[in-house]
């Protein structure tokens, strides 16, 4: 999915919503880190 976003030329913010077993702030931080990692791999 992130490849589609990057291929479209989108460079603004991406909102993160988290539902899971971890506390919300921790889940958001982990999701942000994953998006940054995958985004760097796609560059």
C-alpha distance (Angstrom), angle and dihedral (degrees) to the residues before:
residue distance angle dihedral
X1 . . .
X2 3.80 . .
X3 3.81 89.3 .
X4 3.80 89.6 58.6
X5 3.81 90.2 50.7
X6 3.81 93.0 48.7
X7 3.82 93.6 43.3
X8 3.81 88.6 54.5
X9 3.81 88.7 58.7
X10 3.80 95.4 -115.5
X11 3.82 110.3 162.0
X12 3.80 103.8 164.4
X13 3.80 130.6 93.5
X14 3.79 124.5 -52.3
X15 3.79 115.9 -148.3
X16 3.79 118.4 -134.0
X17 3.79 124.0 -152.7
X18 3.78 118.7 -179.4
X19 3.78 133.4 -163.3
X20 3.76 119.3 170.8
X21 3.76 147.1 97.2
X22 3.82 96.2 -67.2
X23 3.80 123.0 78.3
X24 3.82 110.2 -82.0
X25 3.82 96.4 -114.9
X26 3.81 91.8 50.3
X27 3.81 91.7 47.7
X28 3.80 91.5 50.3
X29 3.82 91.5 50.1
X30 3.81 91.4 49.7
X31 3.81 91.9 47.4
X32 3.82 90.9 48.6
X33 3.81 90.6 51.1
X34 3.81 90.5 50.0
X35 3.82 91.9 49.6
X36 3.80 90.7 49.7
X37 3.80 91.7 48.9
X38 3.81 94.3 48.4
X39 3.82 91.1 42.7
X40 3.80 90.9 54.4
X41 3.81 90.7 48.9
X42 3.81 90.3 53.2
X43 3.82 93.7 51.1
